[in-house]
Structure formats: structure tokens, C-alpha cells
Amino acid sequence: MTSPYSHKATAEVAELQAALKEHGITLPSLGLDLPSVVMTYGTPLVDLGNCNLDTARALTAALRKAAGR
């Protein structure tokens, strides 16, 4: 059995991927945390995964720009 939120979580991960792509950022390991998806209680967790230094810099720059810094 999976979390009743798993479909919403999958859609949210897709939205996050699309928003990151708008800034030229790809997190190759982005996805759902599988153990949290199969739990029948609570909401699934998003696993942001790993990225290289260039991606980390791009993500930092995009967040700072969005924050107006």
C-alpha cells in the first residue's frame, strides 16, 4: 500500500523539476523518497539527491535572485 499523497507528491516533484529547468538547473537524483511513499501515514518526502558543484552554484544563484539578493 502507498501513501494517499503519493500522486500529489509525484506531481509536485514534476513541478519542481520544471521550475528548476526554467533556471537551467537539473538535479539528476531528484525524486520521491521511496520508503516514505510506501508508508500509509504521513506525506511522502522529496529526495533532492546529489549534484555537482556547478549545479549547486546555479541553484544558490537562482535562490538568491528569487530572494532579491
C-alpha positions in Angstrom: 0.0 0.0 0.0 1.2 3.5 -0.8 0.6 6.9 0.8 -2.6 8.5 -0.2 -0.5 11.6 -1.0 1.9 9.8 -3.5 0.1 11.0 -6.6 0.2 14.6 -5.3 3.9 14.2 -4.4 4.8 12.8 -7.8 3.1 15.9 -9.4 4.9 18.2 -7.0 8.3 16.7 -8.0 7.4 17.2 -11.6 6.6 20.9 -10.9 9.9 21.3 -9.0 11.8 19.7 -11.9 10.1 22.1 -14.3 10.8 25.2 -12.2 14.5 24.2 -11.8 14.7 23.6 -15.6 13.5 27.2 -16.2 16.7 28.2 -14.5 18.8 25.7 -16.3 19.2 23.5 -13.3 18.9 19.7 -13.3 19.1 17.7 -10.1 19.8 14.2 -11.5 18.7 12.3 -8.4 15.5 14.4 -7.7 12.6 12.1 -6.9 10.5 10.7 -4.1 11.9 9.1 -1.1 10.7 5.5 -1.7 10.4 4.4 2.0 8.1 7.4 2.7 6.0 6.7 -0.4 5.1 3.2 0.8 4.1 4.4 4.3 0.4 4.6 4.7 0.6 7.6 7.1 2.2 11.0 6.6 3.2 12.6 3.4 6.0 11.4 1.2 9.3 13.1 1.3 11.1 14.6 -1.7 14.6 13.4 -2.2 16.7 16.2 -3.6 19.6 13.9 -4.1 23.1 14.8 -5.1 24.5 17.4 -7.5 27.9 18.6 -8.7 29.4 21.9 -7.7 28.3 23.7 -10.8 24.7 22.7 -10.2 24.9 23.8 -6.5 26.2 27.2 -7.6 23.4 27.6 -10.1 20.8 26.6 -7.5 22.3 29.1 -5.0 22.3 31.9 -7.6 18.7 31.2 -8.5 17.5 31.2 -4.9 19.4 34.4 -4.2 17.9 36.0 -7.2 14.4 35.0 -6.2 15.1 36.4 -2.7 16.1 39.7 -4.3 19.7 39.4 -3.1 
